[in-house]
Amino acid sequence: MVVVAEMNTHHFMFRGAGQTREDARSALLRAWTLHRNELLARYPERADSIPQADKMEDHFRIDYLEFEVGAGYRDGDRLL
């Protein structure tokens, strides 16, 4: 099983992948943290307005896509 977590912010689509939802969520939030750190390096005055990873789900929904290894899909429906 491969799980992809997706979070669509106002400017970017963040994704994380893992074997479980928690693995995928964790990868996505680590990517968000790297992005946030890059922003704060340029705009340190925005620290209060750019949420930390543990607060992201207060602002944006995380959706999960689950795939079986070797299976084929069309629009989320498994074909084989």
C-alpha positions in Angstrom: 0.0 0.0 0.0 1.1 3.5 -0.8 -0.6 6.5 0.7 -0.4 10.0 -0.6 -1.4 12.9 1.6 -2.3 16.2 -0.2 -2.8 19.7 1.2 -3.8 22.5 -1.1 -2.8 25.9 0.3 -3.5 29.2 -1.3 -0.3 29.0 -3.4 1.0 25.4 -3.4 -0.1 21.8 -3.4 1.9 19.9 -0.8 2.2 16.1 -0.9 3.7 13.4 1.2 3.9 9.7 0.6 4.2 6.7 2.9 3.0 3.2 3.7 0.3 4.5 6.1 -1.7 7.7 6.4 0.4 8.8 9.4 3.6 8.3 7.4 2.2 10.3 4.5 0.9 13.0 6.8 4.3 13.2 8.5 6.2 13.5 5.2 3.8 16.3 4.0 4.2 18.3 7.3 8.0 17.9 7.1 7.8 19.4 3.6 5.6 22.2 4.9 8.2 22.9 7.7 11.0 23.2 5.2 8.9 25.6 3.1 8.0 27.6 6.2 11.7 27.8 7.2 12.7 29.1 3.8 10.0 31.7 4.0 11.0 32.8 7.4 14.6 33.1 6.4 13.5 35.8 3.9 10.6 37.2 5.9 11.3 36.7 9.7 8.7 39.3 10.5 6.0 36.9 9.3 6.7 34.2 11.9 3.3 34.8 13.6 1.3 34.6 10.4 2.8 31.5 8.9 1.5 28.5 10.8 3.8 25.8 12.2 3.2 22.2 11.0 1.2 21.2 14.1 -1.3 24.0 13.3 -1.7 23.5 9.5 -4.8 21.4 9.8 -6.5 24.3 11.6 -6.2 26.1 8.3 -6.1 23.5 5.5 -7.6 20.0 5.0 -5.3 17.1 4.3 -6.8 14.5 1.9 -5.5 11.0 1.5 -5.2 8.8 -1.6 -4.5 5.1 -1.1 -3.0 2.9 -3.8 -2.1 -0.7 -3.9 1.3 -1.5 -5.4 1.0 -2.8 -8.9 -2.6 -1.7 -9.3 -3.8 0.7 -12.0 -6.3 3.6 -11.4 -8.5 6.0 -13.3 -9.7 9.0 -11.4 -9.3 7.2 -8.1 -11.1 4.0 -9.3 -9.0 0.8 -9.4 -9.1 -0.8 -12.8 -6.7 -3.6 -12.2 
